[in-house]
Amino acid sequence: MNKIYHNPFGWSGDEEDAIYHEQILPMYQDNPLIEALPPIRPSVEVFRNLTKFPPMKSEYRLLPAEERLHLIRCIDQFFQPLPRHGRLFSDICGMIYKGYIARNPLSKGFWKTLDGNVDKLVVNLRQKNHIAYRKSATTMSLIGISGIGKSRSLEEVLSLFPQIINHHTYRGVPFPWKQLVWLKLECPHNGSTRSLGLAFFEQIDWILGTNYMHGYARNGRATEMELLKNMARVGAIHSLGVLVIDEIQALSQAKSGGAEEMLNFFVELVNTLGLPIILIGTYKAQKLFSQAFRQARRANSYGGDSWDRMKVDEDWKLFLETIWQFQYTKHPVKLTDRLAETLYDLSQGITDIAIKVFILGQTLAIRTGEERLSPELLITASERALSMVQPFLTALRTNNMDQFMLMEDIQPINLEIALNDLNSIYTNQQSLEPHLDSNESLSKRALGIDLAIDSSSVDAYDQLKQQNLISDIASDLSFLSRNGMEESNEASTEKEESEK
């Protein structure tokens, strides 16, 4: 039976008993770590499993206002997989599989090799300009603008793999082994490798139920080099499949030498132990590790990917028309060009902000009795409840990159705080008029945006098929846009709701 963890130190996943799958590819055969992984999946299955939609029935719009306000909060968990998520899954799956090739615990001399590599790592960390490559080691970086969904996307992709696999017997032979498929840590804000080591052991102990903090970290008294050495050892003992370090841009504020030291450690984990590593951060992180990983990439790497704000293209159209189905107001409205332009202008193509604006707009519509979305209402909700991010959006809107870089690391929007701010507007009975003349400001601010979005819902399956991510499948045409919905919104027009 699966066990789902809610880790107080970070985000974690499922625990499962090993079920071995026959491997067709020769390099993956006779390796219990690989055979216990989920089988390699077709794109259509990956996208289906990544989809996360809030509950929706047309009759939900007839519920009392307070109940619908609870439903609106569920939109914050909305996740529409796009082509880049498919690429991300493919890269991570390949990294995990490939990383296990040379780390088979049943191979001859495994423990001797492990001890030797850990000792070698410590020696290498003390040497300058050391270069040693592990043929099966891979690295990857994911860089992008704040709020575009890098961390959330990676967590959703990792959730398709169990975090812990408990092995008992393999081919009739006892094989007691606890395999840690992935681990996600946040980079310490002080850029200290010591802080990273302590966070590593705290999280490992919580997830695995071990007491490594007492033994390997000596309850926090271990030296920095001891922590790094024992991090490598514990990762090897539990066959860590991939290590993810998030918020890597924190190293840009590290003390002199701290960033280089930590990045060198990551490179040695890759090169000496063959542990795949993924680094996630904002654009401020790009210069930090591009040089540190340059040598490793020459040997073997998945390289990096850059996620900028979404453009007004087919991906944005798919995202917008899918989320638009989840209107809980009494009178749902069709997605017009002007509404689409407004939402893009207010979010600048940043998905997290777009979702928050959509939630806040519906909340204000219900609170005021308007019960329908409009451009003016979306503008009002955004300006009054998301005032903290307005300078950031203005910098993007005007292509002021100097100002943008100063504010690039914005904190994630706290939905509850934004909703409280909006509710205070309703309580105080303030005017619904936007701070700006919406018609004039939108026509100027949306200049150059050319949307060709009609009012009909776009089927996500067709979109993905057009982008060559799905082929030769003639059924299940309601795949993404209706998956998870007990009833679509198609029949729920304003007239029908009014009659009800």
Number of C-alpha atoms within 10 A of each C-alpha: 7 12 12 13 14 12 12 10 16 12 14 23 21 18 23 18 15 23 14 18 14 12 15 8 7 7 14 17 15 17 20 24 29 24 18 20 19 15 14 12 11 11 18 18 11 18 24 16 16 21 18 17 22 17 15 20 15 20 14 16 21 16 13 11 18 12 13 20 19 12 20 21 17 14 20 16 12 16 21 22 23 20 15 13 19 17 14 17 22 17 14 23 23 14 24 24 20 22 27 26 19 17 22 16 20 13 11 9 9 14 14 9 13 19 13 13 20 22 15 15 22 18 11 18 18 10 10 8 10 12 13 15 20 19 17 22 29 28 26 21 25 22 23 22 19 23 24 20 17 20 17 14 19 20 15 18 21 22 16 16 19 24 23 25 23 17 20 14 13 15 9 7 8 10 15 11 18 20 26 25 22 23 24 22 20 19 24 21 16 17 24 19 21 20 16 23 24 21 19 24 25 19 23 21 15 15 22 15 9 14 15 21 22 15 13 19 23 13 14 17 13 19 12 18 15 17 25 26 21 20 23 25 19 16 22 24 16 17 22 25 28 27 23 19 20 22 19 27 26 21 25 18 12 16 12 11 11 17 24 18 15 21 19 20 20 23 30 26 26 27 25 25 27 27 30 30 26 22 24 25 24 26 20 19 21 20 11 18 20 14 13 18 20 13 15 22 20 10 15 17 21 17 18 16 15 15 16 16 19 17 14 17 11 18 19 19 18 24 20 23 22 21 19 18 21 26 25 29 25 26 21 23 19 17 19 17 14 17 17 21 22 22 21 22 22 24 26 22 21 22 21 18 23 23 21 23 25 24 27 28 26 27 28 26 22 22 18 15 12 15 22 19 23 18 19 21 20 23 25 23 28 26 18 17 23 23 13 14 18 15 13 20 20 17 18 19 16 11 11 12 12 10 15 18 14 12 16 20 19 14 11 11 15 10 17 10 12 21 20 12 16 23 18 12 19 17 10 8 10 9 10 15 12 17 12 13 11 18 11 9 11 19 14 10 17 17 11 8 14 11 15 13 18 12 12 11 20 17 17 25 23 19 19 22 14 12 12 10 18 17 13 6 10 6 8 9 13 13 18 26 24 19 17 16 16 11 15 18 19 10 10 19 15 14 10 10 16 9 6 7
